[in-house]
Amino acid sequence: MDRRSEIRDFLTTRRARVTPGQAGLTTSPLSGARRVPGLRREEVAQLAGVSVPYYTRLERGEARGATDAVLDAIARALLLDDAERAHLFDLVRAANAANASADTRTPSRPARQPLRPGLRNLVESISGVPAYVRNARLDLLAGNTLARALFAPVFDSPARPANSARFTFLDPAAPVFYPDWDAVADQTVATLRAEAGRNPYDKALSDLIGELSTRGDTFGQRWARHDVGQHRAGAKRVNHPLVGELTFTYETTRLTTDDGLFLILCAVPPGSRDAEALDLLATWTTPRPVQHTS
């Protein structure tokens, strides 16, 4: 990953989406016809309280010496949300780390993190709600019986390891399984983009992004937007092959003991049609006791 171009493209795309009115510049001090859809570099520099040459260098990816205070000011000027602000800091931190070292081949996490048996047993013992563990690359590492039933098309996808992003963009079953496929696709790319900023040396992540980019242009178009997000909670709708349409909410918890792993719990309102569908799915996936005859 070219860290300078990542900073340049991220700041450029963020600047292009903010109008002077949104930034509070009801009357821009800069005269002349606008040639850019969003803010000019001069306007961002003014809002952030830095010189135009300084901001221009930063937008070109020259991040050496950029302080947290300056980055905070630029984040406010560009109306960045929490995820975007964190991404900007990650990009600058990675660029400065590369500049400070003659050898930029920083060790990355192992391509496949071993899942502790205790954690796997814990997840598999959860009952009543779908529960599963994923890593930051969206590999599905473990799930209880109900999660494997609810996300059967993802877990059963032929590519290994089972991966939400690979399923979403490369499996023809994905647009059927996700009625809101466009929203799911946007969230998936935003999650991977944020992770790429946090871990630019993760080879497994780079390989996944390369695979998704080269096997179709749908992913690449979204990747070029430089949108980032966390998406740790929300609602999702699926069209399950056995029980039909089902909407559930999810909550994501970062596992502090297992770096880079997340536990996701899904839920439906009690007594709802979605609860009935999930209960039906549970009965179909629960092993029946063996009947012994004398």
C-alpha positions as CSV (number, residue, x, y, z in Angstrom):
1,M,0.0,0.0,0.0
2,D,1.4,3.4,-1.0
3,R,0.9,5.4,2.2
4,R,1.4,8.8,0.6
5,S,-1.2,8.2,-2.0
6,E,-3.6,6.8,0.6
7,I,-3.4,10.1,2.5
8,R,-3.7,12.1,-0.7
9,D,-6.7,10.3,-2.0
10,F,-8.5,10.2,1.4
11,L,-8.1,13.9,2.0
12,T,-9.0,14.8,-1.6
13,T,-12.2,12.7,-1.5
14,R,-13.2,14.1,1.9
15,R,-12.6,17.7,0.8
16,A,-14.6,17.2,-2.4
17,R,-17.8,16.2,-0.5
18,V,-17.9,19.3,1.8
19,T,-19.5,22.4,0.5
20,P,-18.6,25.9,1.8
21,G,-22.0,26.2,3.3
22,Q,-21.6,22.9,5.2
23,A,-18.3,24.1,6.5
24,G,-19.8,27.4,7.7
25,L,-18.3,29.5,4.9
26,T,-21.5,31.3,3.9
27,T,-19.5,33.8,1.9
28,S,-16.1,32.4,0.8
29,P,-13.3,34.9,1.0
30,L,-11.9,33.4,-2.2
31,S,-13.4,34.9,-5.3
32,G,-13.8,33.4,-8.7
33,A,-15.7,30.5,-10.2
34,R,-15.4,27.2,-8.3
35,R,-13.6,24.5,-10.3
36,V,-14.0,21.8,-7.5
37,P,-17.3,20.3,-6.2
38,G,-16.3,20.9,-2.5
39,L,-13.8,23.0,-0.6
40,R,-10.7,24.4,-2.0
41,R,-7.4,23.7,-0.4
42,E,-7.2,27.3,0.7
43,E,-10.5,27.0,2.5
44,V,-9.5,23.9,4.3
45,A,-6.3,25.6,5.4
46,Q,-8.2,28.6,6.6
47,L,-10.7,26.5,8.6
48,A,-7.9,24.4,10.1
49,G,-5.8,27.3,11.0
50,V,-2.7,26.2,9.0
51,S,-0.9,27.7,6.1
52,V,-1.9,26.8,2.6
53,P,1.5,25.4,1.7
54,Y,1.4,23.2,4.8
55,Y,-2.0,21.8,4.0
56,T,-1.1,21.3,0.3
57,R,2.0,19.3,1.3
58,L,-0.1,17.2,3.7
59,E,-2.7,16.5,1.0
60,R,0.1,15.3,-1.2
61,G,0.9,12.7,1.4
62,E,3.9,14.5,3.0
63,A,2.8,13.9,6.6
64,R,6.2,14.2,8.3
65,G,5.8,16.3,11.5
66,A,2.0,16.4,11.4
67,T,0.9,16.8,15.0
68,D,-2.3,15.4,16.6
69,A,-3.5,19.0,17.1
70,V,-3.1,19.8,13.4
71,L,-4.8,16.5,12.4
72,D,-7.7,17.3,14.8
73,A,-8.1,20.7,13.2
74,I,-8.1,19.3,9.7
75,A,-10.6,16.6,10.8
76,R,-12.9,19.3,12.1
77,A,-12.5,21.4,8.9
78,L,-13.5,18.4,6.8
79,L,-16.3,17.4,9.1
80,L,-14.9,13.9,9.6
81,D,-16.8,11.5,11.8
82,D,-15.1,9.4,14.4
83,A,-14.2,6.5,12.1
84,E,-12.8,8.9,9.4
85,R,-10.8,10.8,12.0
86,A,-9.3,7.6,13.3
87,H,-8.5,6.6,9.7
88,L,-6.7,9.8,9.1
89,F,-4.6,9.3,12.2
90,D,-3.9,5.7,11.2
91,L,-2.7,6.8,7.7
92,V,-0.4,9.5,9.0
93,R,1.0,7.3,11.7
94,A,1.8,4.6,9.2
95,A,3.4,7.1,6.8
96,N,5.6,8.6,9.6
97,A,6.6,5.1,10.8
98,A,7.7,4.2,7.3
99,N,9.7,7.5,7.0
100,A,11.4,6.9,10.4
101,S,12.6,3.4,9.4
102,A,14.9,2.4,6.6
103,D,13.3,-1.0,6.6
104,T,9.5,-0.6,6.1
105,R,8.8,-4.3,6.2
106,T,7.1,-4.1,9.6
107,P,6.0,-7.5,10.9
108,S,2.3,-8.1,10.5
109,R,-0.1,-10.3,12.3
110,P,-0.1,-14.0,11.2
111,A,-2.3,-14.6,8.2
112,R,-4.5,-16.9,10.3
113,Q,-4.9,-16.2,13.9
114,P,-5.4,-19.4,15.9
115,L,-8.7,-19.4,17.8
116,R,-8.3,-20.4,21.4
117,P,-10.2,-23.6,22.2
118,G,-11.8,-21.9,25.2
119,L,-13.2,-19.1,23.0
120,R,-14.5,-21.5,20.5
121,N,-16.2,-23.6,23.2
122,L,-17.7,-20.5,24.7
123,V,-19.2,-19.3,21.4
124,E,-20.5,-22.7,20.5
125,S,-22.2,-23.0,24.0
126,I,-24.2,-19.8,23.5
127,S,-27.8,-20.6,22.9
128,G,-30.9,-18.7,22.0
129,V,-29.2,-16.1,19.8
130,P,-26.9,-16.4,16.8
131,A,-23.3,-15.7,17.9
132,Y,-20.1,-15.9,16.0
133,V,-16.5,-14.7,16.0
134,R,-14.8,-12.9,13.1
135,N,-11.4,-11.2,12.6
136,A,-10.8,-7.7,11.2
137,R,-10.5,-9.1,7.7
138,L,-14.1,-10.4,8.1
139,D,-13.1,-14.1,8.2
140,L,-15.8,-16.1,10.1
141,L,-13.7,-18.1,12.6
142,A,-16.4,-19.8,14.7
143,G,-20.1,-19.7,15.3
144,N,-22.7,-21.4,17.4
145,T,-25.3,-23.7,15.7
146,L,-27.8,-20.9,15.3
147,A,-25.3,-18.5,13.7
148,R,-24.2,-21.2,11.2
149,A,-27.8,-21.8,10.3
150,L,-28.7,-18.1,10.0
151,F,-25.6,-17.4,7.9
152,A,-25.5,-20.8,6.1
153,P,-24.9,-19.3,2.7
154,V,-21.8,-17.5,4.0
155,F,-20.4,-20.5,6.0
156,D,-21.1,-22.9,3.2
157,S,-19.6,-20.8,0.5
158,P,-16.9,-22.9,-1.2
159,A,-14.0,-20.4,-0.7
160,R,-12.0,-20.8,2.4
161,P,-11.8,-19.4,5.0
162,A,-15.4,-18.3,5.1
163,N,-15.3,-14.6,4.6
164,S,-18.1,-12.1,4.6
165,A,-16.5,-9.8,2.0
166,R,-15.6,-12.6,-0.4
167,F,-19.2,-13.9,-0.1
168,T,-20.7,-10.5,-0.6
169,F,-18.8,-9.6,-3.8
170,L,-17.9,-13.0,-5.4
171,D,-20.7,-15.4,-4.5
172,P,-23.8,-15.2,-6.8
173,A,-26.0,-16.1,-3.9
174,A,-25.1,-12.9,-2.1
175,P,-27.6,-10.5,-3.8
176,V,-30.4,-13.0,-3.1
177,F,-29.3,-13.5,0.5
178,Y,-28.9,-9.8,1.2
179,P,-32.0,-7.9,-0.1
180,D,-30.2,-4.7,0.8
181,W,-27.0,-5.8,-1.0
182,D,-25.8,-2.3,-1.9
183,A,-25.8,-1.2,1.7
184,V,-24.1,-4.4,2.8
185,A,-21.5,-3.9,0.1
186,D,-20.8,-0.3,1.1
187,Q,-20.4,-1.3,4.8
188,T,-18.2,-4.2,3.9
189,V,-15.8,-2.0,1.9
190,A,-15.8,0.7,4.5
191,T,-14.8,-1.8,7.2
192,L,-12.0,-3.2,5.1
193,R,-10.8,0.2,4.2
194,A,-10.6,1.2,7.9
195,E,-8.7,-2.0,8.7
196,A,-6.3,-1.4,5.9
197,G,-5.4,2.0,7.5
198,R,-4.9,0.4,10.9
199,N,-2.8,-2.5,9.6
200,P,-1.2,-1.6,6.3
201,Y,1.3,-4.5,6.5
202,D,-1.3,-7.2,6.9
203,K,-0.5,-9.4,3.9
204,A,-3.6,-11.5,4.2
205,L,-5.7,-8.4,4.1
206,S,-3.8,-7.0,1.1
207,D,-4.3,-10.3,-0.7
208,L,-8.0,-10.3,0.0
209,I,-8.4,-6.7,-1.3
210,G,-6.4,-7.6,-4.4
211,E,-8.6,-10.6,-5.0
212,L,-11.8,-8.7,-4.7
213,S,-10.5,-5.9,-6.9
214,T,-9.3,-8.1,-9.7
215,R,-12.3,-10.5,-9.9
216,G,-14.8,-7.7,-10.6
217,D,-15.1,-4.0,-10.8
218,T,-17.9,-3.6,-8.3
219,F,-15.6,-3.8,-5.3
220,G,-13.0,-1.5,-7.0
221,Q,-15.5,1.2,-7.6
222,R,-16.4,1.3,-3.9
223,W,-12.8,1.0,-2.8
224,A,-11.9,4.1,-4.8
225,R,-14.3,6.2,-2.7
226,H,-12.1,5.9,0.4
227,D,-15.1,5.6,2.6
228,V,-14.4,4.2,6.1
229,G,-16.7,3.0,8.9
230,Q,-16.9,0.8,11.9
231,H,-20.5,-0.6,11.7
232,R,-20.3,-2.2,15.2
233,A,-24.1,-2.2,15.7
234,G,-27.2,-2.0,13.6
235,A,-29.9,-3.9,11.7
236,K,-29.5,-6.3,8.8
237,R,-32.1,-8.0,6.6
238,V,-31.5,-11.4,5.0
239,N,-33.6,-13.6,2.7
240,H,-32.9,-17.0,4.2
241,P,-33.3,-20.0,1.9
242,L,-35.3,-21.9,4.6
243,V,-37.3,-19.4,6.5
244,G,-37.6,-16.5,4.1
245,E,-37.0,-12.8,4.9
246,L,-35.7,-12.1,8.4
247,T,-34.5,-8.8,10.0
248,F,-32.2,-8.9,13.1
249,T,-30.1,-6.4,15.0
250,Y,-26.4,-7.1,15.8
251,E,-24.0,-5.9,18.4
252,T,-20.2,-6.2,18.0
253,T,-17.7,-6.5,20.9
254,R,-14.0,-6.3,20.5
255,L,-12.3,-9.2,22.4
256,T,-9.6,-7.6,24.4
257,T,-7.9,-10.9,25.2
258,D,-7.7,-11.9,21.5
259,D,-6.3,-9.0,19.6
260,G,-8.1,-8.3,16.3
261,L,-11.1,-10.6,17.0
262,F,-14.7,-9.6,17.5
263,L,-17.7,-11.3,19.0
264,I,-21.0,-10.6,17.2
265,L,-24.4,-11.3,18.8
266,C,-27.7,-11.1,16.8
267,A,-31.2,-10.6,18.2
268,V,-34.8,-10.2,17.1
269,P,-37.7,-8.7,19.0
270,P,-39.5,-11.3,21.2
271,G,-42.9,-12.4,19.8
272,S,-42.2,-10.9,16.3
273,R,-42.4,-12.6,13.0
274,D,-38.6,-12.5,12.9
275,A,-38.5,-14.3,16.2
276,E,-40.9,-17.0,14.9
277,A,-38.6,-17.5,11.9
278,L,-35.5,-17.7,14.0
279,D,-37.2,-20.2,16.3
280,L,-38.3,-22.3,13.3
281,L,-34.7,-22.2,12.1
282,A,-33.5,-23.3,15.5
283,T,-35.8,-26.3,15.6
284,W,-34.6,-27.4,12.2
285,T,-31.0,-27.2,13.2
286,T,-31.3,-28.8,16.7
287,P,-30.2,-32.4,16.7
288,R,-33.1,-34.7,17.7
289,P,-32.5,-37.3,20.4
290,V,-32.1,-40.8,19.2
291,Q,-35.1,-43.0,20.0
292,H,-34.2,-46.4,21.3
293,T,-36.6,-49.3,20.9
294,S,-36.6,-52.4,22.9
